[in-house]
Amino acid sequence: MENSKTGNSRRTFLKTSLLAGGGLMIHFSGLAKFALPHTDEGVPAMVLSEINGYVKISGDNIITLVCPNPEFGQNVMTSLPMMVAEELEVDWKKVVVEMGPHDNVKLGPQFTGGSNSMRMYWKPLREAGATARNMLMLAAADTWKVPVEELSTKLGIVKHEKSGKQATYGDFAAKASGIPVPKGIKLKNVKDFTVVRKSQKNVE
């Protein structure tokens, strides 16, 4: 089931949809510079492969990253969820990582080498996390009828200090999927990082 809203920029392509059963899915891409051949239907494959990764937030507050790059000892299963978690404000160790299926048409070229994963997804993954967080806060503000500026987030929880209300991201995930993708979401300053650039034990 999809209720798709799209936001575009020169560097990152983001799209949202409603997960079956309720939840928010943020689709992202780091493949803007890779052109693929046409499909059998004559459609440029790049149209289909603009989306090559997903961040899913289910109704029961499970955060899943569908990883576009294979793990061959370069620690993408550690570094990529950390990027998402930094901006989404969740415990990165609780981000479930799934390897994307091999499908060059739907997911684009899945490869590794030369630290490409870090370079390609540094901004897209952070933008996906920041965008999801913003949309969840907007959904919470609408539900509680409070200004979004009065809300805060931490470890997957949205809080409104004045009223004492709080709820998990999962509680607002389905509603957030119907919100248009916001543009110009500001990313964290490096000095404010709490996850990235800190020594972490690699996920095996």
N, C-alpha and C positions, 0 to 999 in steps of 0.2 A: 504494500500500500504506500503510495507516495503523495505528499502534498508539497510539491517542490517550489522553493524560492531560490533565486540565484543572485549572486553578487560577483562582479568581475573587477579585476584590476589588471594592470599591465603584467604583473608578475605572478599573481596567484588567482586560481579559479576556485571559488567556494560555492557549494550548493547544499541545501538542507532537504531532508525528507523525513516523513513520519515512519518510524519503525513499525512493522507489523506487531500488534499487541501493545502498542504505545511506547513512545520513546523518541529521542532525537538522534538523527544521523547527520553528521557533517561530512560532506564529500570534499576532498581536496586534491590538488595536483601540483607536482613539482616538475612537470614534463613539458612546459611551454616551449622549450627550445628544441624538443625532439620531434621531427616530422616523420610520420609513418606512411607506408604505401596505402593506396586505396583498398577498400574491402571489395569482396566479390560483388556487392551491390553498387559499387561505384561511388560510395560515400568515403570521403577522406577519413582514414582510420583515426586521425588525430581528434576528430569530432567525438569519437567514441571513447578515446583514451585520455581526454582532458582530465577525467576523474580517475585517479589511480590509487587512492587510499581513502580510508574512512575512519572517523572517530564516532563511536556509537555510545549513547547514554540511554540505558534501558530504564523502564519504569521502576525497577527494583534497585536502581542506582549503581548498576555495574557499568564501568567505563571500559570500552574495548577499542583498541587500535588495530585496524586491519593493515598490516605492514606491507608496503609495496615492494620492499627490497628483501632478498633472502639473507638469512643469517649464515655467514661462513667464517665466524670467528672475529668479525669486525665490531661486534657488540651493538648491532642495531636494535636488538631486543632490550637493551638498556638505555641507549642514548635517545632513540626516537620517542619512547613514552615519557622520558624526562622532559622533552621539549613541550609535549602536549600538557603534561601535568603542571609545568611552570606557569603557564598562562591560564589554565583551567582552574587552578587552585585546588588540586586534589593530591592525594598521596600517590606518587608515581609508582610505588611498589604494588598498588592495588589496581593499576591499569593493566587489563588483560591484553596480551599481544597475540594476535593471530597472523600467521603468514598468509598473504594473499594468494589465491589460486593462480596457477600459471595460465595467463591469457593475455597475449600481446595486443589483442584488439581492444579488449575491455579495460585492461589495466596498464597497457603500454609495456615497453621493454623493462623487464625485471632483471636487474644486473647489480653487480657490486664491483668495487675496485677504485683505488685512488681516493678513498674517503668521499666518494660521490654522494652517498646517502646523507651525510651531514651537510654538505654544501647545498644539495638539492632541496632538502626538506627543513632546513633551519628556519626559514621564514614561513613556509606554508603550514607546518605543524603548529608553530606558535600562533599563527593567525587563526587556525582552526580552533585551538584551545581558547584563545581570547574571545573569538566570535561566539562560540558555544556558551561561554560564561556570561557574556553580555546578554545573549538571548534568554538564558535561564533567569537572569536577574529581571529582565523586562517582563517575562511571564509571571514571576513572583510579584513584581510591583503591581501588575494588573490584577492578579488574584487577590492580593491584600489591600488594594486601593491605597497604595502609599507611593511617594516619589522614589524612583529608582536610585536617586542619589543617597537615600537614607539606608540603602541595603549594603551589606558586606558579605563576602564569601570566604570560607575556609574549609579545607578538607572535604569538599563536596557538599557543604551545607550553606544555604542562603539564610541570612539572619537580618531581622529588623529589630534593632536594639530598643527603639522607643516603645514598641508594643510587646516585645519579648517573643515575637513569633520567629520560628525557624523551621526549615524543612529541607529535605535532601534535594539534590539536583533531579533525581528520578521523579520526584513529585511534580516537577514542572516540565519535564522533558517533552511530553506529548504536546502540551500547550505551546512550548517554545518552537516546535517544528512548524507552526503556522505563522510565525513572525517573519517578515521579510529580512533577508540577510543584511545586517547593518554595514555601512561602509565607513572607512576611516577609523576602525577600532585601533586605539593606541596600545602598543605593546609595552611590556615592562622595560624600564631602564635596567641595564646590566647590574647596576649597583643594588637593585632590589631583588635580584635572583635569590631564591631559597633552595632551589633544586639543581638547576643547571650550573655547571662549573664547580660543583662540589664533588669530592671523591665519593663514589658509590660502588658497592659490590656488584659485579657484572651478573646479569641474569643468564643462566646456562640454558 
